[in-house]
């Protein structure tokens, strides 16, 4: 008698019912617990490892590219994760329009596209408005963790957050810094250092 094949775990990719209504985060996960988001998850190296190490936290990975999303989904299901979901959408739009106010414990932004040409700087994710929309999404005390390899972009990021009354600079925990992304691994192999910053939301 042939044994029945085990049922594969359900997809971790969440199909948005609407792109204009706020998400009901309680419907995304089997357990109500703190939520963190990674904006631009690449191949999911960081997201999957972080979710596996923090089962008490629900993680959402936001990624625009379908191929990357499918790869993250496969990795997460192989790891047996039920505290991770993936959403295909533009990152800034997701934070500003789909997240309920003050619903996140943390936002991870690692190696966003630096758009190096001056005429393209307007496309950068971390711009003058980003601290405000991040603050609206974070609970008091929530943190934005940032990494980049681009010194000019890093200086701009620091300037934008320094000008915001809603954040204070804080440290990146060593355990978090030790979890590298796919881009970061490549840069480190080439001898390119990681530039890190972290900002904690204060009472507005």
N, C-alpha and C positions, 0 to 999 in steps of 0.2 A: 504494500500500500504506500503510495507516494505521500510524503509529508507536505502539508500546505505551506507555501512560502509565507514568511512573516509579513505582515502589512507594513509597508514603509511609513516612517513618521510623516505627519502632514507637513506641507510646505510652510516654511517660516516667513515667506513673502506675504505681506499683508496687502490685499487689494483694497484700495481706498474706496469707500462707498460714495465719497464726495470730496472734491478738492476745494470746496468753499465753506464747509462746516467743520467746526472743531472736532478733533478726535476724542472719542471716549476711550481713554487709556485702559479702563477696567475691562474693556472687551478684547483687548489685544493679548492679554496674558492670563494664565490660569490662577495666578496669585497676585493680590494687591500688595505691592511693595514699591520702594523708591525706584524712580525711572531716570535713566541717563540716556543720552543720545550721542551717536557719533555721526558727524556730518562729513560725508565723503569717505566711505569705508574701504575703498580700494578692493583688494582681494579678500578682505575680511580677516586677515591675520590677527590684527589687534582685537577686533570686535569679538571674535569667537573665543580667543584666549581669555579676554577680560570677562566675558560672560561665564565661562567655565570656572574662573577663579572667584566670581562673585555671584553665587546662586541666590543671594538675598537681594539682588538688584535686577530690575528688568532693563534690558538694553534694546534700543532701536537704532538700527543702522540705516542711514539715508544715503542713497546712491542713485545717480542719474542713469548709469549705463546698465542695460539689461544683462549683458554677459557677466559683468562683475556681480550683479545681484544674484544670478543663478549660482555662481561659484560660492558666494557667501552662504546661500541656502544649503547647498550640498555639504559644506563644511560644518555648518551648525547642526544639521540633521545627523551627520555621522558622529558628531560629539554628543548627541542625545540632549541637546539644549532645549528647554522649554521657556527659558527666561530671555529669549532673544527673538526679535522680529526685524524684518527688512522692509523698507518702503522705497519705491522708485519715485523720486520727485526732486525738484531743484531745492537745494538746502535752505537758502534764505527764505524762500516762500514757505517752506515747511515750518520753520521756526516762527515766522511772523503770523501766519494765518491759520495753521492747523493745530498748533499746540495750545491747550488750555492755559490760561494765565497762571503763572507760579505753580507749574506742575512738575518741573524737572529738578533733580538734585545736581545734575552735571551735564555739561556739553563738552564733547571732545572734538577738536578741530585739528587734524594732523596733516600737514603738508598740503594745504589747499593750493590750487593752481595760482602761481604768483603773477600770471599775466605780465611778463617782464617789460613789454613795450609800453612806453608812457601813455600812448593813446588808448591802451587797453586796461589801464589801471582801474577804470570805472567798473570793470567786470569782477574785481576782486570781492571775495565773500566777506572778508573782514574790512569793512569800510567805516565811514563816520557814523552810520546808523546802526551798525551791528551791535554795539554795546547796549543800546536802548532796547532792541528787539530781544536780545539775549536776556536782559534783565526781566523783561515781561514774562519770559518763559520759565525763569528760575524761581525756586523758593528762596526766601531769605537765607543767606548762608550758602546757597548753591554756587558752584564753581564752573568757570570756563577754563578748560585746559587747552593750550595751544602749542603747536610745534611747526617749525618750518626750517628749510635750509637756506632761504633767501634773506640775506641781511637787510636789504632795502625794505622788503615787505615786513620783516620783523620790527624794524624801527617804526614803520607806519602803524602796525598793530599796537605797539606799546604806546604810541602817541594817542591813538584813538581811545584806548582804555584809560590812559592817564587823564584825558580830558573829560571822562565821564564821572559824574558825582555818585554813580550807582555801584561802583566797584572799587575794591582795594586790591593791591597786588598781594599774592600769597605764594607759597612754595608748592612745587610739584613733589608729591611723595616719592621716595626712592623706588618703591615697588612699582608705582605707575610708570615712572621714567624707564624702568627696566624692560617694560613690554614694548617692543618695537613694532612698527608697521612694515608693510612690504616695501614702501618707498624708503623708509628710514634705513632698513637693512641694506638696500642698494647703495644709498648715499654713504653709509658708514664704511662699506667695503671700498668705496672710492676715496675715503679719507675726508669726506665732507661732514662737518660737525652739525649736530642738531641744536637748534636754538629753541629754547622753551620759555614759556611764560604761563602764569595762571592768575586768574582774577576771581575774587569772591564777591558775590552780590551782598550789598549792605542795604539797610532800610532806606527806602526812597522818600 
